Amino acid sequence: MLTAQDVALVRASFAPIAPIQETAADLFYDHLFDIAPGLRPIFPTNLAEQKRKLMAMLATAVGGLGDLDRLVPQVKALGVRHANYGVTAAHYGTVGDALMWTLERDLGDGFTVDTRAAWAKVYDVLASTMQAGAAEAAELRAAE
C-alpha cells in the first residue's frame, strides 16, 4: 500500500523531470531497447508520439496518486490497450527496470534510497493494475 510519504516522494522527484521530459523519454526508450531489443517491434518506428504518451501517462499517474479510485480505471484501461499491442506480464519487469534506470540518471543524488523505494511501490501498483485490467478484459472476451 502506498503511504502519504511515498506519494510525496514520487511527486517531489517527478517535478524536476517535467521540464526535461523529452530527454527523460529518450533515455527511457534508448535504455529499454538496449536491455530488451525484442520489445522494439511492439512500438511504432517513429517514437515521438509514444514518448509524449509515456510522459503524459506518468504525469497523470503521479498527479492521481492521491485519488486511486479515480486513477485505477484509467490505468486498467491502459493495461487493456497494452495487452492489445502484445505486451505481456513478463514485459512489466523490464519496463520497470528501464524506468528506475531513467529516474536514477535524471535525478542523480535526488534519487535517494527512500525515493527509489517509493517509485518501486508506485510502479508496482501501476503495473499490477494494468495487468489486472488486461486480465479482466481477457476474461470478458473468453466468456463471450
CNS distance restraints for C-alpha pairs under 8 A (distance, minus, plus):
assign (resid   1 and name CA) (resid 121 and name CA) 7.71 0.50 0.50
assign (resid   2 and name CA) (resid   6 and name CA) 5.96 0.50 0.50
assign (resid   2 and name CA) (resid   7 and name CA) 6.94 0.50 0.50
assign (resid   2 and name CA) (resid 118 and name CA) 7.93 0.50 0.50
assign (resid   2 and name CA) (resid 121 and name CA) 6.74 0.50 0.50
assign (resid   2 and name CA) (resid 122 and name CA) 7.14 0.50 0.50
assign (resid   3 and name CA) (resid   7 and name CA) 6.43 0.50 0.50
assign (resid   4 and name CA) (resid   8 and name CA) 6.12 0.50 0.50
assign (resid   5 and name CA) (resid   9 and name CA) 6.08 0.50 0.50
assign (resid   6 and name CA) (resid  10 and name CA) 6.18 0.50 0.50
assign (resid   6 and name CA) (resid 115 and name CA) 7.59 0.50 0.50
assign (resid   6 and name CA) (resid 118 and name CA) 4.65 0.50 0.50
assign (resid   6 and name CA) (resid 119 and name CA) 7.54 0.50 0.50
assign (resid   6 and name CA) (resid 121 and name CA) 7.80 0.50 0.50
assign (resid   6 and name CA) (resid 122 and name CA) 7.89 0.50 0.50
assign (resid   7 and name CA) (resid  11 and name CA) 6.06 0.50 0.50
assign (resid   7 and name CA) (resid  62 and name CA) 7.83 0.50 0.50
assign (resid   7 and name CA) (resid  65 and name CA) 6.40 0.50 0.50
assign (resid   7 and name CA) (resid  66 and name CA) 7.30 0.50 0.50
assign (resid   7 and name CA) (resid 118 and name CA) 7.28 0.50 0.50
assign (resid   8 and name CA) (resid  12 and name CA) 5.99 0.50 0.50
assign (resid   9 and name CA) (resid  13 and name CA) 6.03 0.50 0.50
assign (resid   9 and name CA) (resid 114 and name CA) 7.80 0.50 0.50
assign (resid   9 and name CA) (resid 115 and name CA) 5.65 0.50 0.50
assign (resid   9 and name CA) (resid 118 and name CA) 6.58 0.50 0.50
assign (resid  10 and name CA) (resid  14 and name CA) 6.00 0.50 0.50
assign (resid  10 and name CA) (resid  62 and name CA) 6.99 0.50 0.50
assign (resid  10 and name CA) (resid 115 and name CA) 6.63 0.50 0.50
assign (resid  10 and name CA) (resid 118 and name CA) 6.31 0.50 0.50
assign (resid  10 and name CA) (resid 119 and name CA) 6.00 0.50 0.50
assign (resid  10 and name CA) (resid 122 and name CA) 8.00 0.50 0.50
assign (resid  11 and name CA) (resid  15 and name CA) 6.36 0.50 0.50
assign (resid  11 and name CA) (resid  62 and name CA) 6.06 0.50 0.50
assign (resid  11 and name CA) (resid  63 and name CA) 7.39 0.50 0.50
assign (resid  12 and name CA) (resid  16 and name CA) 7.81 0.50 0.50
assign (resid  13 and name CA) (resid  17 and name CA) 7.41 0.50 0.50
assign (resid  13 and name CA) (resid 107 and name CA) 7.33 0.50 0.50
assign (resid  13 and name CA) (resid 110 and name CA) 7.24 0.50 0.50
assign (resid  13 and name CA) (resid 111 and name CA) 7.49 0.50 0.50
assign (resid  13 and name CA) (resid 115 and name CA) 7.43 0.50 0.50
assign (resid  14 and name CA) (resid  18 and name CA) 6.60 0.50 0.50
assign (resid  14 and name CA) (resid  62 and name CA) 7.65 0.50 0.50
assign (resid  15 and name CA) (resid  19 and name CA) 7.91 0.50 0.50
assign (resid  16 and name CA) (resid  20 and name CA) 7.39 0.50 0.50
assign (resid  16 and name CA) (resid 107 and name CA) 7.69 0.50 0.50
assign (resid  17 and name CA) (resid  21 and name CA) 5.73 0.50 0.50
assign (resid  17 and name CA) (resid  24 and name CA) 7.05 0.50 0.50
assign (resid  17 and name CA) (resid 106 and name CA) 6.95 0.50 0.50
assign (resid  17 and name CA) (resid 107 and name CA) 7.74 0.50 0.50
assign (resid  20 and name CA) (resid  24 and name CA) 6.16 0.50 0.50
assign (resid  21 and name CA) (resid  25 and name CA) 5.97 0.50 0.50
assign (resid  21 and name CA) (resid  55 and name CA) 6.47 0.50 0.50
assign (resid  22 and name CA) (resid  26 and name CA) 6.16 0.50 0.50
assign (resid  22 and name CA) (resid  51 and name CA) 7.35 0.50 0.50
assign (resid  22 and name CA) (resid  52 and name CA) 7.72 0.50 0.50
assign (resid  23 and name CA) (resid  27 and name CA) 6.15 0.50 0.50
assign (resid  24 and name CA) (resid  28 and name CA) 6.10 0.50 0.50
assign (resid  24 and name CA) (resid 102 and name CA) 6.61 0.50 0.50
assign (resid  24 and name CA) (resid 103 and name CA) 7.92 0.50 0.50
assign (resid  24 and name CA) (resid 106 and name CA) 6.76 0.50 0.50
assign (resid  25 and name CA) (resid  29 and name CA) 6.20 0.50 0.50
assign (resid  25 and name CA) (resid  51 and name CA) 5.42 0.50 0.50
assign (resid  25 and name CA) (resid  52 and name CA) 7.77 0.50 0.50
assign (resid  25 and name CA) (resid  54 and name CA) 7.28 0.50 0.50
assign (resid  25 and name CA) (resid  55 and name CA) 6.93 0.50 0.50
assign (resid  26 and name CA) (resid  30 and name CA) 5.95 0.50 0.50
assign (resid  26 and name CA) (resid  51 and name CA) 7.40 0.50 0.50
assign (resid  27 and name CA) (resid  31 and name CA) 6.00 0.50 0.50
assign (resid  27 and name CA) (resid 102 and name CA) 6.09 0.50 0.50
assign (resid  28 and name CA) (resid  32 and name CA) 5.98 0.50 0.50
assign (resid  28 and name CA) (resid  98 and name CA) 5.90 0.50 0.50
assign (resid  28 and name CA) (resid  99 and name CA) 6.26 0.50 0.50
assign (resid  28 and name CA) (resid 101 and name CA) 7.76 0.50 0.50
assign (resid  28 and name CA) (resid 102 and name CA) 5.46 0.50 0.50
assign (resid  29 and name CA) (resid  33 and name CA) 6.06 0.50 0.50
assign (resid  29 and name CA) (resid  51 and name CA) 7.97 0.50 0.50
assign (resid  29 and name CA) (resid  98 and name CA) 7.86 0.50 0.50
assign (resid  30 and name CA) (resid  34 and name CA) 6.18 0.50 0.50
assign (resid  31 and name CA) (resid  35 and name CA) 6.19 0.50 0.50
assign (resid  31 and name CA) (resid  98 and name CA) 6.11 0.50 0.50
assign (resid  31 and name CA) (resid 102 and name CA) 7.89 0.50 0.50
assign (resid  32 and name CA) (resid  36 and name CA) 5.82 0.50 0.50
assign (resid  32 and name CA) (resid  37 and name CA) 7.50 0.50 0.50
assign (resid  32 and name CA) (resid  94 and name CA) 7.35 0.50 0.50
assign (resid  32 and name CA) (resid  95 and name CA) 6.70 0.50 0.50
assign (resid  32 and name CA) (resid  98 and name CA) 5.37 0.50 0.50
assign (resid  33 and name CA) (resid  37 and name CA) 4.50 0.50 0.50
assign (resid  33 and name CA) (resid  38 and name CA) 7.51 0.50 0.50
assign (resid  33 and name CA) (resid  39 and name CA) 6.62 0.50 0.50
assign (resid  33 and name CA) (resid  40 and name CA) 6.09 0.50 0.50
assign (resid  35 and name CA) (resid  94 and name CA) 7.81 0.50 0.50
assign (resid  36 and name CA) (resid  40 and name CA) 7.74 0.50 0.50
assign (resid  36 and name CA) (resid  94 and name CA) 7.35 0.50 0.50
assign (resid  39 and name CA) (resid  43 and name CA) 7.43 0.50 0.50
assign (resid  42 and name CA) (resid  85 and name CA) 6.60 0.50 0.50
assign (resid  42 and name CA) (resid  86 and name CA) 6.82 0.50 0.50
assign (resid  42 and name CA) (resid  87 and name CA) 7.79 0.50 0.50
assign (resid  43 and name CA) (resid  47 and name CA) 7.35 0.50 0.50
assign (resid  43 and name CA) (resid  50 and name CA) 7.89 0.50 0.50
assign (resid  44 and name CA) (resid  50 and name CA) 7.76 0.50 0.50
assign (resid  47 and name CA) (resid  51 and name CA) 5.93 0.50 0.50
assign (resid  48 and name CA) (resid  52 and name CA) 6.38 0.50 0.50
assign (resid  49 and name CA) (resid  53 and name CA) 6.17 0.50 0.50
assign (resid  50 and name CA) (resid  54 and name CA) 6.15 0.50 0.50
assign (resid  51 and name CA) (resid  55 and name CA) 6.37 0.50 0.50
assign (resid  52 and name CA) (resid  56 and name CA) 6.12 0.50 0.50
assign (resid  53 and name CA) (resid  57 and name CA) 5.93 0.50 0.50
assign (resid  54 and name CA) (resid  58 and name CA) 6.18 0.50 0.50
assign (resid  55 and name CA) (resid  59 and name CA) 6.10 0.50 0.50
assign (resid  56 and name CA) (resid  60 and name CA) 6.10 0.50 0.50
assign (resid  57 and name CA) (resid  61 and name CA) 6.02 0.50 0.50
assign (resid  58 and name CA) (resid  62 and name CA) 5.97 0.50 0.50
assign (resid  59 and name CA) (resid  63 and name CA) 5.92 0.50 0.50
assign (resid  60 and name CA) (resid  64 and name CA) 5.91 0.50 0.50
assign (resid  61 and name CA) (resid  65 and name CA) 6.17 0.50 0.50
assign (resid  61 and name CA) (resid  71 and name CA) 6.97 0.50 0.50
assign (resid  64 and name CA) (resid  68 and name CA) 6.48 0.50 0.50
assign (resid  64 and name CA) (resid  70 and name CA) 7.40 0.50 0.50
assign (resid  64 and name CA) (resid  71 and name CA) 5.66 0.50 0.50
assign (resid  65 and name CA) (resid  71 and name CA) 7.24 0.50 0.50
assign (resid  67 and name CA) (resid  71 and name CA) 6.36 0.50 0.50
assign (resid  68 and name CA) (resid  72 and name CA) 5.63 0.50 0.50
assign (resid  69 and name CA) (resid  73 and name CA) 7.55 0.50 0.50
assign (resid  70 and name CA) (resid  74 and name CA) 7.48 0.50 0.50
assign (resid  71 and name CA) (resid  75 and name CA) 6.32 0.50 0.50
assign (resid  72 and name CA) (resid  76 and name CA) 6.04 0.50 0.50
assign (resid  72 and name CA) (resid 129 and name CA) 6.82 0.50 0.50
assign (resid  73 and name CA) (resid  77 and name CA) 6.17 0.50 0.50
assign (resid  74 and name CA) (resid  78 and name CA) 6.28 0.50 0.50
assign (resid  75 and name CA) (resid  79 and name CA) 6.27 0.50 0.50
assign (resid  75 and name CA) (resid 126 and name CA) 6.74 0.50 0.50
assign (resid  75 and name CA) (resid 129 and name CA) 6.32 0.50 0.50
assign (resid  75 and name CA) (resid 130 and name CA) 5.54 0.50 0.50
assign (resid  75 and name CA) (resid 133 and name CA) 7.61 0.50 0.50
assign (resid  76 and name CA) (resid  80 and name CA) 6.43 0.50 0.50
assign (resid  76 and name CA) (resid 129 and name CA) 5.66 0.50 0.50
assign (resid  76 and name CA) (resid 130 and name CA) 4.65 0.50 0.50
assign (resid  76 and name CA) (resid 131 and name CA) 7.35 0.50 0.50
assign (resid  76 and name CA) (resid 132 and name CA) 6.63 0.50 0.50
assign (resid  76 and name CA) (resid 133 and name CA) 4.03 0.50 0.50
assign (resid  76 and name CA) (resid 134 and name CA) 6.98 0.50 0.50
assign (resid  77 and name CA) (resid  81 and name CA) 6.40 0.50 0.50
assign (resid  77 and name CA) (resid 130 and name CA) 7.26 0.50 0.50
assign (resid  77 and name CA) (resid 133 and name CA) 6.18 0.50 0.50
assign (resid  77 and name CA) (resid 134 and name CA) 7.81 0.50 0.50
assign (resid  78 and name CA) (resid  82 and name CA) 6.17 0.50 0.50
assign (resid  78 and name CA) (resid 130 and name CA) 6.24 0.50 0.50
assign (resid  78 and name CA) (resid 133 and name CA) 7.74 0.50 0.50
assign (resid  79 and name CA) (resid  83 and name CA) 6.13 0.50 0.50
assign (resid  79 and name CA) (resid 129 and name CA) 7.41 0.50 0.50
assign (resid  79 and name CA) (resid 130 and name CA) 3.79 0.50 0.50
assign (resid  79 and name CA) (resid 131 and name CA) 5.72 0.50 0.50
assign (resid  79 and name CA) (resid 132 and name CA) 7.49 0.50 0.50
assign (resid  79 and name CA) (resid 133 and name CA) 5.38 0.50 0.50
assign (resid  79 and name CA) (resid 134 and name CA) 5.16 0.50 0.50
assign (resid  80 and name CA) (resid  84 and name CA) 6.34 0.50 0.50
assign (resid  80 and name CA) (resid 130 and name CA) 7.10 0.50 0.50
assign (resid  80 and name CA) (resid 131 and name CA) 7.87 0.50 0.50
assign (resid  80 and name CA) (resid 133 and name CA) 5.66 0.50 0.50
assign (resid  80 and name CA) (resid 134 and name CA) 4.33 0.50 0.50
assign (resid  80 and name CA) (resid 135 and name CA) 8.00 0.50 0.50
assign (resid  80 and name CA) (resid 137 and name CA) 6.55 0.50 0.50
assign (resid  81 and name CA) (resid  85 and name CA) 6.51 0.50 0.50
assign (resid  81 and name CA) (resid 134 and name CA) 7.85 0.50 0.50
assign (resid  82 and name CA) (resid  86 and name CA) 6.57 0.50 0.50
assign (resid  82 and name CA) (resid  87 and name CA) 5.43 0.50 0.50
assign (resid  82 and name CA) (resid 134 and name CA) 7.86 0.50 0.50
assign (resid  83 and name CA) (resid  87 and name CA) 4.84 0.50 0.50
assign (resid  83 and name CA) (resid  88 and name CA) 6.46 0.50 0.50
assign (resid  83 and name CA) (resid 134 and name CA) 5.95 0.50 0.50
assign (resid  87 and name CA) (resid  91 and name CA) 6.32 0.50 0.50
assign (resid  88 and name CA) (resid  92 and name CA) 7.36 0.50 0.50
assign (resid  89 and name CA) (resid  93 and name CA) 7.97 0.50 0.50
assign (resid  89 and name CA) (resid 131 and name CA) 6.75 0.50 0.50
assign (resid  90 and name CA) (resid  94 and name CA) 7.49 0.50 0.50
assign (resid  91 and name CA) (resid  95 and name CA) 6.26 0.50 0.50
assign (resid  92 and name CA) (resid  96 and name CA) 6.04 0.50 0.50
assign (resid  92 and name CA) (resid 127 and name CA) 6.44 0.50 0.50
assign (resid  93 and name CA) (resid  97 and name CA) 6.19 0.50 0.50
assign (resid  94 and name CA) (resid  98 and name CA) 6.28 0.50 0.50
assign (resid  95 and name CA) (resid  99 and name CA) 6.11 0.50 0.50
assign (resid  96 and name CA) (resid 100 and name CA) 6.18 0.50 0.50
assign (resid  96 and name CA) (resid 120 and name CA) 7.99 0.50 0.50
assign (resid  96 and name CA) (resid 123 and name CA) 6.79 0.50 0.50
assign (resid  97 and name CA) (resid 101 and name CA) 6.13 0.50 0.50
assign (resid  98 and name CA) (resid 102 and name CA) 6.09 0.50 0.50
assign (resid  99 and name CA) (resid 103 and name CA) 6.14 0.50 0.50
assign (resid 100 and name CA) (resid 104 and name CA) 6.11 0.50 0.50
assign (resid 100 and name CA) (resid 116 and name CA) 7.46 0.50 0.50
assign (resid 100 and name CA) (resid 119 and name CA) 7.77 0.50 0.50
assign (resid 100 and name CA) (resid 120 and name CA) 7.84 0.50 0.50
assign (resid 101 and name CA) (resid 105 and name CA) 6.31 0.50 0.50
assign (resid 102 and name CA) (resid 106 and name CA) 6.07 0.50 0.50
assign (resid 103 and name CA) (resid 107 and name CA) 5.77 0.50 0.50
assign (resid 103 and name CA) (resid 108 and name CA) 7.95 0.50 0.50
assign (resid 103 and name CA) (resid 111 and name CA) 7.06 0.50 0.50
assign (resid 104 and name CA) (resid 108 and name CA) 5.51 0.50 0.50
assign (resid 104 and name CA) (resid 111 and name CA) 5.62 0.50 0.50
assign (resid 107 and name CA) (resid 111 and name CA) 5.38 0.50 0.50
assign (resid 110 and name CA) (resid 115 and name CA) 7.85 0.50 0.50
assign (resid 111 and name CA) (resid 115 and name CA) 5.61 0.50 0.50
assign (resid 111 and name CA) (resid 116 and name CA) 6.09 0.50 0.50
assign (resid 112 and name CA) (resid 116 and name CA) 6.03 0.50 0.50
assign (resid 113 and name CA) (resid 117 and name CA) 6.18 0.50 0.50
assign (resid 114 and name CA) (resid 118 and name CA) 6.17 0.50 0.50
assign (resid 115 and name CA) (resid 119 and name CA) 6.18 0.50 0.50
assign (resid 116 and name CA) (resid 120 and name CA) 6.08 0.50 0.50
assign (resid 117 and name CA) (resid 121 and name CA) 6.29 0.50 0.50
assign (resid 118 and name CA) (resid 122 and name CA) 6.25 0.50 0.50
assign (resid 119 and name CA) (resid 123 and name CA) 5.95 0.50 0.50
assign (resid 120 and name CA) (resid 124 and name CA) 6.04 0.50 0.50
assign (resid 121 and name CA) (resid 125 and name CA) 6.25 0.50 0.50
assign (resid 122 and name CA) (resid 126 and name CA) 6.19 0.50 0.50
assign (resid 123 and name CA) (resid 127 and name CA) 5.85 0.50 0.50
assign (resid 124 and name CA) (resid 128 and name CA) 5.88 0.50 0.50
assign (resid 125 and name CA) (resid 129 and name CA) 5.98 0.50 0.50
assign (resid 126 and name CA) (resid 130 and name CA) 6.09 0.50 0.50
assign (resid 127 and name CA) (resid 131 and name CA) 6.13 0.50 0.50
assign (resid 128 and name CA) (resid 132 and name CA) 6.03 0.50 0.50
assign (resid 129 and name CA) (resid 133 and name CA) 6.20 0.50 0.50
assign (resid 130 and name CA) (resid 134 and name CA) 6.32 0.50 0.50
assign (resid 131 and name CA) (resid 135 and name CA) 6.09 0.50 0.50
assign (resid 132 and name CA) (resid 136 and name CA) 6.05 0.50 0.50
assign (resid 133 and name CA) (resid 137 and name CA) 6.23 0.50 0.50
assign (resid 134 and name CA) (resid 138 and name CA) 6.19 0.50 0.50
assign (resid 135 and name CA) (resid 139 and name CA) 6.17 0.50 0.50
assign (resid 136 and name CA) (resid 140 and name CA) 6.26 0.50 0.50
assign (resid 137 and name CA) (resid 141 and name CA) 6.25 0.50 0.50
assign (resid 138 and name CA) (resid 142 and name CA) 6.13 0.50 0.50
assign (resid 139 and name CA) (resid 143 and name CA) 6.15 0.50 0.50
assign (resid 140 and name CA) (resid 144 and name CA) 6.46 0.50 0.50
